[in-house]
Amino acid sequence: MNFLSPASPLSKTRQALLSIAFGTPDEAMNLLSSAADDHEAELVWLASDPRYDTLRTDDRFARVQEKVALNSL
């Protein structure tokens, strides 16, 4: 089963974590951005989950965090 395919039963947030584990941060950022657009509930942990530490220096990550914060208001 391809867990990173668009038809995967996994959320985009979990697919992003798999992409981080596989060493593909650009794919992870694309998936996180899509997850934010879809208002995925798991994104509430984005700011504190250490599994995202490798992405924290990426400007795109900050934009995703801002989008999540705005969606939670």
MOPAC internal coordinates of N, CA, C and O (Angstrom, degrees):
PM7 1SCF
backbone

  N    0.0000 0     0.00 0     0.00 0    0    0    0
  C    1.4502 1     0.00 0     0.00 0    1    0    0
  C    1.5251 1   108.64 1     0.00 0    2    1    0
  O    1.2310 1   120.78 1   -43.54 1    3    2    1
  N    1.3074 1   116.12 1   136.46 1    3    2    1
  C    1.4552 1   120.98 1   178.61 1    5    3    2
  C    1.5289 1   108.60 1   -94.33 1    6    5    3
  O    1.2310 1   120.81 1   -78.93 1    7    6    5
  N    1.3215 1   116.06 1   101.07 1    7    6    5
  C    1.4573 1   120.76 1  -176.38 1    9    7    6
  C    1.5222 1   113.28 1   -71.93 1   10    9    7
  O    1.2310 1   119.88 1   168.72 1   11   10    9
  N    1.3264 1   117.83 1   -11.28 1   11   10    9
  C    1.4562 1   120.43 1   179.80 1   13   11   10
  C    1.5227 1   112.89 1  -102.32 1   14   13   11
  O    1.2310 1   120.08 1  -173.74 1   15   14   13
  N    1.3172 1   117.45 1     6.26 1   15   14   13
  C    1.4644 1   120.12 1   178.72 1   17   15   14
  C    1.5277 1   109.62 1   -77.76 1   18   17   15
  O    1.2310 1   120.19 1   -25.43 1   19   18   17
  N    1.3223 1   117.24 1   154.57 1   19   18   17
  C    1.4675 1   119.77 1   177.61 1   21   19   18
  C    1.5292 1   113.36 1   -59.56 1   22   21   19
  O    1.2310 1   120.11 1   155.01 1   23   22   21
  N    1.3197 1   117.40 1   -24.99 1   23   22   21
  C    1.4672 1   121.19 1  -179.32 1   25   23   22
  C    1.5318 1   112.55 1   -87.83 1   26   25   23
  O    1.2310 1   120.07 1  -177.09 1   27   26   25
  N    1.3069 1   117.47 1     2.91 1   27   26   25
  C    1.4624 1   121.29 1  -178.60 1   29   27   26
  C    1.5267 1   110.97 1   -63.19 1   30   29   27
  O    1.2310 1   120.27 1   -34.17 1   31   30   29
  N    1.3348 1   117.09 1   145.83 1   31   30   29
  C    1.4640 1   119.43 1   177.30 1   33   31   30
  C    1.5372 1   112.56 1   -75.54 1   34   33   31
  O    1.2310 1   120.24 1   171.99 1   35   34   33
  N    1.3218 1   117.14 1    -8.01 1   35   34   33
  C    1.4672 1   120.56 1   179.67 1   37   35   34
  C    1.5181 1   110.96 1   -76.87 1   38   37   35
  O    1.2310 1   121.28 1   -32.47 1   39   38   37
  N    1.3214 1   115.15 1   147.53 1   39   38   37
  C    1.4609 1   119.33 1   175.05 1   41   39   38
  C    1.5301 1   109.22 1   -67.01 1   42   41   39
  O    1.2310 1   120.80 1   -20.01 1   43   42   41
  N    1.3101 1   116.08 1   159.99 1   43   42   41
  C    1.4625 1   120.22 1   177.79 1   45   43   42
  C    1.5258 1   110.86 1   -64.74 1   46   45   43
  O    1.2310 1   120.56 1   149.53 1   47   46   45
  N    1.3257 1   116.53 1   -30.47 1   47   46   45
  C    1.4645 1   120.88 1   177.35 1   49   47   46
  C    1.5239 1   110.03 1   -62.90 1   50   49   47
  O    1.2310 1   120.17 1   134.22 1   51   50   49
  N    1.3083 1   117.28 1   -45.78 1   51   50   49
  C    1.4687 1   120.48 1   179.15 1   53   51   50
  C    1.5270 1   111.39 1   -70.18 1   54   53   51
  O    1.2310 1   120.58 1   145.74 1   55   54   53
  N    1.3259 1   116.49 1   -34.26 1   55   54   53
  C    1.4617 1   119.15 1   175.16 1   57   55   54
  C    1.5229 1   109.93 1   -64.30 1   58   57   55
  O    1.2310 1   120.04 1   143.14 1   59   58   57
  N    1.3258 1   117.52 1   -36.86 1   59   58   57
  C    1.4634 1   120.95 1   177.46 1   61   59   58
  C    1.5266 1   110.56 1   -62.99 1   62   61   59
  O    1.2310 1   120.55 1   138.79 1   63   62   61
  N    1.3148 1   116.56 1   -41.21 1   63   62   61
  C    1.4711 1   119.46 1   177.73 1   65   63   62
  C    1.5287 1   111.04 1   -63.39 1   66   65   63
  O    1.2310 1   120.26 1   141.58 1   67   66   65
  N    1.3202 1   117.11 1   -38.42 1   67   66   65
  C    1.4643 1   120.14 1   175.79 1   69   67   66
  C    1.5232 1   110.41 1   -64.20 1   70   69   67
  O    1.2310 1   120.34 1   139.88 1   71   70   69
  N    1.3175 1   116.96 1   -40.12 1   71   70   69
  C    1.4604 1   120.38 1   178.59 1   73   71   70
  C    1.5196 1   111.41 1   -63.38 1   74   73   71
  O    1.2310 1   120.23 1   141.55 1   75   74   73
  N    1.3109 1   117.16 1   -38.45 1   75   74   73
  C    1.4651 1   120.67 1   175.67 1   77   75   74
  C    1.5201 1   109.21 1   -61.46 1   78   77   75
  O    1.2310 1   120.41 1   133.58 1   79   78   77
  N    1.3173 1   116.83 1   -46.42 1   79   78   77
  C    1.4622 1   121.21 1  -179.60 1   81   79   78
  C    1.5241 1   111.97 1   -62.52 1   82   81   79
  O    1.2310 1   120.28 1   147.10 1   83   82   81
  N    1.3219 1   117.07 1   -32.90 1   83   82   81
  C    1.4706 1   121.68 1   179.42 1   85   83   82
  C    1.5265 1   112.48 1   -83.99 1   86   85   83
  O    1.2310 1   120.41 1   177.08 1   87   86   85
  N    1.3381 1   116.82 1    -2.92 1   87   86   85
  C    1.4579 1   120.03 1   177.45 1   89   87   86
  C    1.5175 1   114.40 1    79.54 1   90   89   87
  O    1.2310 1   120.49 1  -149.97 1   91   90   89
  N    1.3292 1   116.67 1    30.03 1   91   90   89
  C    1.4642 1   120.24 1   178.05 1   93   91   90
  C    1.5346 1   109.07 1  -120.53 1   94   93   91
  O    1.2310 1   120.74 1  -102.43 1   95   94   93
  N    1.3371 1   116.18 1    77.57 1   95   94   93
  C    1.4717 1   119.92 1  -175.40 1   97   95   94
  C    1.5251 1   113.68 1   -65.00 1   98   97   95
  O    1.2310 1   119.27 1   147.93 1   99   98   97
  N    1.3247 1   118.99 1   -32.07 1   99   98   97
  C    1.4685 1   119.73 1   178.68 1  101   99   98
  C    1.5199 1   110.80 1   -63.92 1  102  101   99
  O    1.2310 1   120.78 1   137.77 1  103  102  101
  N    1.3178 1   116.12 1   -42.23 1  103  102  101
  C    1.4666 1   119.86 1   176.91 1  105  103  102
  C    1.5296 1   109.94 1   -64.49 1  106  105  103
  O    1.2310 1   120.57 1   139.72 1  107  106  105
  N    1.3304 1   116.51 1   -40.28 1  107  106  105
  C    1.4637 1   120.40 1   178.57 1  109  107  106
  C    1.5253 1   110.73 1   -60.27 1  110  109  107
  O    1.2310 1   120.28 1   137.31 1  111  110  109
  N    1.3330 1   117.07 1   -42.69 1  111  110  109
  C    1.4571 1   120.37 1   180.00 1  113  111  110
  C    1.5247 1   111.00 1   -65.83 1  114  113  111
  O    1.2310 1   119.92 1   139.41 1  115  114  113
  N    1.3071 1   117.76 1   -40.59 1  115  114  113
  C    1.4702 1   120.74 1   177.23 1  117  115  114
  C    1.5227 1   111.14 1   -60.94 1  118  117  115
  O    1.2310 1   120.93 1   137.43 1  119  118  117
  N    1.3234 1   115.83 1   -42.57 1  119  118  117
  C    1.4600 1   120.17 1   179.69 1  121  119  118
  C    1.5237 1   111.56 1   -67.55 1  122  121  119
  O    1.2310 1   120.17 1   140.00 1  123  122  121
  N    1.3363 1   117.27 1   -40.00 1  123  122  121
  C    1.4620 1   119.71 1   178.42 1  125  123  122
  C    1.5273 1   111.15 1   -65.22 1  126  125  123
  O    1.2310 1   120.66 1   141.20 1  127  126  125
  N    1.2977 1   116.35 1   -38.80 1  127  126  125
  C    1.4657 1   119.77 1   177.66 1  129  127  126
  C    1.5314 1   110.30 1   -62.75 1  130  129  127
  O    1.2310 1   120.38 1   136.36 1  131  130  129
  N    1.3137 1   116.88 1   -43.64 1  131  130  129
  C    1.4695 1   120.83 1   177.07 1  133  131  130
  C    1.5248 1   110.98 1   -64.15 1  134  133  131
  O    1.2310 1   120.66 1   140.62 1  135  134  133
  N    1.3249 1   116.34 1   -39.38 1  135  134  133
  C    1.4635 1   120.42 1   178.71 1  137  135  134
  C    1.5234 1   110.47 1   -62.42 1  138  137  135
  O    1.2310 1   120.54 1   140.42 1  139  138  137
  N    1.3299 1   116.57 1   -39.58 1  139  138  137
  C    1.4655 1   120.44 1   178.22 1  141  139  138
  C    1.5264 1   110.54 1   -66.39 1  142  141  139
  O    1.2310 1   120.57 1   139.29 1  143  142  141
  N    1.3199 1   116.51 1   -40.71 1  143  142  141
  C    1.4737 1   120.43 1   177.07 1  145  143  142
  C    1.5288 1   111.02 1   -60.87 1  146  145  143
  O    1.2310 1   121.00 1   146.06 1  147  146  145
  N    1.3430 1   115.69 1   -33.94 1  147  146  145
  C    1.4636 1   121.35 1  -179.24 1  149  147  146
  C    1.5294 1   112.85 1   -87.51 1  150  149  147
  O    1.2310 1   119.95 1   179.47 1  151  150  149
  N    1.3375 1   117.70 1    -0.53 1  151  150  149
  C    1.4633 1   122.96 1  -179.92 1  153  151  150
  C    1.5315 1   112.62 1    57.79 1  154  153  151
  O    1.2310 1   120.63 1  -136.79 1  155  154  153
  N    1.3305 1   116.40 1    43.21 1  155  154  153
  C    1.4673 1   119.71 1  -179.59 1  157  155  154
  C    1.5357 1   110.41 1   -64.93 1  158  157  155
  O    1.2310 1   121.27 1   -45.75 1  159  158  157
  N    1.3090 1   115.18 1   134.25 1  159  158  157
  C    1.4628 1   121.85 1  -175.31 1  161  159  158
  C    1.5257 1   113.45 1   -63.86 1  162  161  159
  O    1.2310 1   120.13 1   149.36 1  163  162  161
  N    1.3247 1   117.36 1   -30.64 1  163  162  161
  C    1.4664 1   120.68 1  -176.79 1  165  163  162
  C    1.5319 1   113.26 1   -66.20 1  166  165  163
  O    1.2310 1   120.26 1   165.08 1  167  166  165
  N    1.3052 1   117.10 1   -14.92 1  167  166  165
  C    1.4602 1   120.59 1  -177.75 1  169  167  166
  C    1.5221 1   113.38 1   -70.08 1  170  169  167
  O    1.2310 1   119.76 1   169.55 1  171  170  169
  N    1.3141 1   118.06 1   -10.45 1  171  170  169
  C    1.4706 1   119.37 1   178.00 1  173  171  170
  C    1.5252 1   111.43 1   -61.88 1  174  173  171
  O    1.2310 1   120.26 1   159.55 1  175  174  173
  N    1.3396 1   117.11 1   -20.45 1  175  174  173
  C    1.4668 1   121.52 1  -179.05 1  177  175  174
  C    1.5265 1   112.53 1   -92.41 1  178  177  175
  O    1.2310 1   120.16 1  -178.64 1  179  178  177
  N    1.2978 1   117.30 1     1.36 1  179  178  177
  C    1.4607 1   122.06 1  -174.65 1  181  179  178
  C    1.5323 1   112.61 1   -55.59 1  182  181  179
  O    1.2310 1   120.14 1   138.02 1  183  182  181
  N    1.3057 1   117.34 1   -41.98 1  183  182  181
  C    1.4667 1   121.02 1  -175.74 1  185  183  182
  C    1.5196 1   113.28 1   -71.83 1  186  185  183
  O    1.2310 1   119.77 1   154.90 1  187  186  185
  N    1.3229 1   118.05 1   -25.10 1  187  186  185
  C    1.4657 1   119.22 1  -174.00 1  189  187  186
  C    1.5197 1   115.46 1  -115.56 1  190  189  187
  O    1.2310 1   119.66 1   167.44 1  191  190  189
  N    1.3080 1   118.25 1   -12.56 1  191  190  189
  C    1.4678 1   121.20 1  -177.19 1  193  191  190
  C    1.5303 1   110.20 1   -73.49 1  194  193  191
  O    1.2310 1   120.08 1   -61.79 1  195  194  193
  N    1.3284 1   117.45 1   118.21 1  195  194  193
  C    1.4674 1   120.00 1  -177.68 1  197  195  194
  C    1.5335 1   114.07 1   -66.30 1  198  197  195
  O    1.2310 1   119.87 1   165.64 1  199  198  197
  N    1.3107 1   117.85 1   -14.36 1  199  198  197
  C    1.4648 1   119.35 1   178.86 1  201  199  198
  C    1.5231 1   111.94 1   -67.73 1  202  201  199
  O    1.2310 1   120.27 1   163.97 1  203  202  201
  N    1.3242 1   117.09 1   -16.03 1  203  202  201
  C    1.4636 1   121.46 1   178.23 1  205  203  202
  C    1.5270 1   113.01 1   -94.39 1  206  205  203
  O    1.2310 1   120.00 1  -177.56 1  207  206  205
  N    1.3226 1   117.61 1     2.44 1  207  206  205
  C    1.4659 1   120.83 1  -175.03 1  209  207  206
  C    1.5231 1   113.51 1   -55.71 1  210  209  207
  O    1.2310 1   119.79 1   144.97 1  211  210  209
  N    1.3153 1   118.01 1   -35.03 1  211  210  209
  C    1.4729 1   120.02 1  -178.61 1  213  211  210
  C    1.5229 1   112.32 1   -68.40 1  214  213  211
  O    1.2310 1   119.93 1   163.39 1  215  214  213
  N    1.3314 1   117.73 1   -16.61 1  215  214  213
  C    1.4609 1   121.51 1  -178.66 1  217  215  214
  C    1.5249 1   113.06 1  -100.03 1  218  217  215
  O    1.2310 1   119.87 1   170.56 1  219  218  217
  N    1.3081 1   117.86 1    -9.44 1  219  218  217
  C    1.4672 1   120.88 1  -171.30 1  221  219  218
  C    1.5232 1   114.20 1   -62.84 1  222  221  219
  O    1.2310 1   119.53 1   155.55 1  223  222  221
  N    1.3209 1   118.49 1   -24.45 1  223  222  221
  C    1.4673 1   120.59 1   179.47 1  225  223  222
  C    1.5303 1   112.07 1   -84.47 1  226  225  223
  O    1.2310 1   119.94 1   174.22 1  227  226  225
  N    1.3020 1   117.73 1    -5.78 1  227  226  225
  C    1.4642 1   123.15 1  -179.59 1  229  227  226
  C    1.5385 1   109.08 1   -82.71 1  230  229  227
  O    1.2310 1   120.58 1   -52.75 1  231  230  229
  N    1.3260 1   116.50 1   127.25 1  231  230  229
  C    1.4657 1   120.70 1   179.39 1  233  231  230
  C    1.5224 1   112.09 1   -57.97 1  234  233  231
  O    1.2310 1   120.37 1   147.98 1  235  234  233
  N    1.3153 1   116.91 1   -32.02 1  235  234  233
  C    1.4647 1   120.46 1   179.33 1  237  235  234
  C    1.5251 1   111.09 1   -64.52 1  238  237  235
  O    1.2310 1   120.66 1   146.78 1  239  238  237
  N    1.3280 1   116.35 1   -33.22 1  239  238  237
  C    1.4681 1   120.50 1   178.72 1  241  239  238
  C    1.5334 1   109.63 1   -64.45 1  242  241  239
  O    1.2310 1   120.67 1   137.29 1  243  242  241
  N    1.3251 1   116.33 1   -42.71 1  243  242  241
  C    1.4656 1   120.03 1   178.12 1  245  243  242
  C    1.5239 1   110.92 1   -61.55 1  246  245  243
  O    1.2310 1   120.31 1   140.99 1  247  246  245
  N    1.3166 1   117.01 1   -39.01 1  247  246  245
  C    1.4712 1   120.29 1   178.62 1  249  247  246
  C    1.5363 1   111.12 1   -65.88 1  250  249  247
  O    1.2310 1   120.77 1   141.08 1  251  250  249
  N    1.3248 1   116.14 1   -38.92 1  251  250  249
  C    1.4729 1   119.25 1   177.52 1  253  251  250
  C    1.5260 1   109.22 1   -64.77 1  254  253  251
  O    1.2310 1   120.15 1   137.11 1  255  254  253
  N    1.3291 1   117.31 1   -42.89 1  255  254  253
  C    1.4658 1   120.07 1   178.64 1  257  255  254
  C    1.5257 1   111.17 1   -61.20 1  258  257  255
  O    1.2310 1   120.02 1   138.98 1  259  258  257
  N    1.3237 1   117.57 1   -41.02 1  259  258  257
  C    1.4585 1   120.85 1   177.69 1  261  259  258
  C    1.5257 1   110.87 1   -62.55 1  262  261  259
  O    1.2310 1   120.91 1   137.19 1  263  262  261
  N    1.3219 1   115.86 1   -42.81 1  263  262  261
  C    1.4637 1   120.38 1   179.46 1  265  263  262
  C    1.5325 1   110.73 1   -62.25 1  266  265  263
  O    1.2310 1   120.60 1   139.12 1  267  266  265
  N    1.3386 1   116.46 1   -40.88 1  267  266  265
  C    1.4648 1   120.83 1   179.12 1  269  267  266
  C    1.5203 1   109.80 1   -65.44 1  270  269  267
  O    1.2310 1   120.38 1   137.66 1  271  270  269
  N    1.3226 1   116.88 1   -42.34 1  271  270  269
  C    1.4666 1   120.55 1  -179.78 1  273  271  270
  C    1.5298 1   110.54 1   -63.98 1  274  273  271
  O    1.2310 1   120.22 1   138.42 1  275  274  273
  N    1.3280 1   117.18 1   -41.58 1  275  274  273
  C    1.4689 1   120.01 1   179.46 1  277  275  274
  C    1.5213 1   111.62 1   -66.89 1  278  277  275
  O    1.2310 1   120.35 1   145.74 1  279  278  277
  N    1.3244 1   116.94 1   -34.26 1  279  278  277
  C    1.4634 1   120.61 1  -179.67 1  281  279  278
  C    1.5215 1   112.23 1   -73.16 1  282  281  279
  O    1.2310 1   120.38 1   161.09 1  283  282  281
  N    1.3322 1   116.88 1   -18.91 1  283  282  281
  C    1.4551 1   119.21 1  -177.39 1  285  283  282
  C    1.5227 1   112.38 1   -88.79 1  286  285  283
  O    1.2310 1   120.45 1   175.27 1  287  286  285
  N    1.3214 1   116.75 1    -4.73 1  287  286  285
  C    1.4750 1   119.53 1   179.80 1  289  287  286
  C    1.4978 1   111.87 1   -77.49 1  290  289  287
  O    1.2310 1   120.10 1   180.00 1  291  290  289

